[in-house]
Amino acid sequence: MDELIRAAREVQAEAHVPYSDYPVGAALRTADGTVYVGCNIENANYSNSLHAEEVAVAEAVKQGHRAFDALAVSSARRDGVTPCGMCRQTLAEFCDDDMPVVCDEGDGVTEYTLGELLPNTITEEMLE
């Protein structure tokens, strides 16, 4: 997981956060070990802002990946930030409930499973 935390920290430098000054980076590992990173990209109207986790998922999906086995999230404040609800639902589209989500606290990490962060997920089966 150290590699993922490191990648999430490094990509924060690319974040576009003129309104919140809260850079976030995410590193998502695919089932084959490829790592995709994303950073938050803010927009003046806020609702068009992109979250780091979504950017990482989009990059991976764009390259044909649909199976993921770990995610690390880090903010410049090293405050243990977790993916928001929208990002959790996006992750649930592609990830199992037991996928580890590692949140950077600077001097350590807190690890959750996606299922812990988003119980009773809306799934494709529920829509049928």
VENFENBEL-V551534 format. One record per pair of residues at least 24 apart in sequence whose ideal C-beta (glycine too) atoms are under 7 Angstrom apart, sorted by sequence separation. I is the first residue (numbers start at 0). J is the second residue. If there is no record, write none. Layout:
I J
I J
This chain:
14 38
17 41
35 59
79 103
3 28
13 38
14 39
15 40
16 41
79 104
10 36
15 41
25 51
67 93
77 103
87 113
91 117
10 37
11 38
24 51
25 52
67 94
77 104
6 34
10 38
23 51
27 55
65 93
70 98
72 100
77 105
7 36
26 55
27 56
69 98
87 116
88 117
91 120
6 36
25 55
29 59
52 82
68 98
69 99
70 100
71 101
72 102
73 103
79 109
81 111
87 117
3 34
33 64
67 98
72 103
27 59
71 103
50 83
53 86
56 89
88 121
52 86
56 90
82 116
29 64
81 116
30 66
50 86
53 89
29 66
30 67
52 89
56 93
29 67
30 68
52 90
28 67
27 67
28 68
28 69
27 70
25 70
26 71
25 71
25 72
23 72
24 73
23 74
22 74
21 74
22 75
23 80
11 73
7 71
11 75
7 72
8 73
3 69
7 73
4 71
3 71
0 69
4 73
0 71
8 103
7 103
4 101
3 101
4 103
0 101
4 108
0 108
